[in-house]
């Protein structure tokens, strides 16, 4: 599923956008949170992964959102819902994670509105991942000392 999401981004979206939204009709809504979390780690930007809501609500898709420090994801969704009434059917969450439901036909409009809402909340430097270490790294690394 993560491979599929990465392919969708490379084919259809700008991976440098301030936020990413991916959708695949074959995904199960029970695992989109995992996809969003892993993509957030790789691209270091807020991600929403969507799946069909199933037979209960045809035409609707459910998304799971994961954020980065500095972007309150629920507030970003609230901004989209306020600025574009009817675009988001329902949503809820907190600073780092949220869930939402939208109509499939609104996905492209939502994608743009969400990216704009995130762009208003971040600086470009916030979208660069930081690798933290709990120790000192040696300035020299020797391939001859690497285990086989």
C-alpha positions in Angstrom: 0.0 0.0 0.0 2.8 2.4 0.8 4.4 1.7 -2.6 1.1 2.4 -4.3 0.8 5.7 -2.4 4.3 6.7 -3.5 3.5 5.9 -7.1 0.3 8.0 -6.9 2.3 10.9 -5.6 5.0 10.6 -8.3 2.5 10.3 -11.1 -0.2 12.8 -9.9 1.1 15.2 -7.4 3.9 17.6 -6.4 5.8 15.9 -3.7 7.1 19.3 -2.7 3.6 20.6 -2.0 3.1 21.7 1.7 0.6 18.8 2.2 -0.3 15.6 0.4 -3.6 13.8 -0.1 -3.7 10.4 -1.6 -6.7 8.1 -2.5 -7.0 4.6 -3.9 -10.3 2.8 -4.3 -8.7 -0.5 -3.5 -7.5 0.6 0.0 -9.4 -0.4 3.1 -10.3 2.4 5.4 -8.8 0.5 8.3 -5.2 1.0 7.2 -5.1 4.5 5.7 -3.9 5.9 9.0 -0.8 3.7 8.7 -0.2 4.8 5.2 -0.6 8.5 6.2 1.8 8.1 9.1 4.5 6.4 7.0 4.2 8.9 4.2 4.4 11.8 6.7 7.6 10.3 8.0 9.0 10.0 4.4 8.0 13.3 3.0 7.9 15.3 6.3 4.6 17.1 5.6 1.0 16.6 6.6 -0.6 13.7 4.7 -4.2 12.6 4.3 -4.8 9.1 2.9 -8.3 8.3 1.7 -10.3 5.1 1.0 -13.8 4.5 -0.1 -16.3 4.5 2.7 -17.9 1.3 1.4 -21.4 0.3 0.7 -22.9 2.3 3.6 -22.2 5.7 2.0 -21.4 5.3 -1.7 -19.6 8.2 -3.2 -18.0 9.2 0.1 -14.4 8.7 1.0 -12.9 8.6 4.5 -9.5 10.0 5.2 -7.0 9.7 8.0 -4.7 12.6 8.5 -1.2 12.7 10.1 0.7 16.0 10.8 4.1 17.4 11.6 5.1 19.6 14.5 3.9 23.1 14.0 0.8 22.2 11.9 -2.4 21.6 14.0 -4.2 19.3 11.6 -7.6 19.6 13.1 -7.4 23.4 12.9 -6.3 23.2 9.2 -9.4 21.0 8.5 -11.6 23.5 10.4 -10.2 26.2 8.2 -11.1 24.3 5.0 -14.6 23.5 6.3 -15.2 27.1 7.2 -13.8 28.6 4.0 -15.5 26.1 1.7 -18.9 25.1 3.2 -20.0 21.6 2.0 -16.5 20.5 1.0 -15.9 18.5 4.2 -18.9 16.4 5.4 -17.4 15.8 8.8 -14.1 15.8 10.6 -12.5 15.5 14.1 -9.2 15.1 15.7 -6.4 16.9 17.4 -3.1 18.5 16.7 -1.3 15.6 15.1 -4.0 13.3 13.8 -7.5 13.6 12.4 -10.2 11.8 10.5 -12.6 13.1 7.9 -15.3 12.3 5.4 -15.7 14.0 2.0 -17.5 13.2 -1.2 -15.2 11.6 -3.8 -16.2 14.2 -6.4 -14.7 16.9 -4.1 -11.3 15.3 -3.8 -9.4 17.7 -6.1 -11.0 20.8 -4.7 -10.3 19.5 -1.2 -6.7 18.7 -2.0 -6.0 22.3 -3.1 -7.9 23.9 -0.2 -6.0 21.6 2.3 -2.6 22.4 0.8 -3.5 26.2 1.0 -4.6 25.8 4.6 -1.3 24.1 5.5 0.8 26.6 3.5 -0.7 29.3 5.6 0.6 27.5 8.8 4.2 26.6 7.9 7.5 28.0 6.8 9.4 26.1 4.1 12.0 25.1 6.8 9.2 23.3 8.7 8.9 20.9 5.8 12.4 19.6 6.1 12.9 16.5 8.2 15.4 16.5 11.0 17.3 13.4 12.1 17.9 13.4 15.8 20.6 11.3 17.5 21.0 10.4 21.1 24.8 10.2 20.7 27.7 11.8 19.0 28.4 10.8 15.4 32.0 10.4 14.4 33.2 12.6 11.6 34.8 9.6 9.9 33.1 6.5 8.9 35.1 3.6 7.4 33.5 1.0 5.2 36.2 -1.4 6.3 34.7 -1.4 9.8 31.2 -2.2 8.7 29.9 -5.7 9.6 29.4 -8.2 6.8 
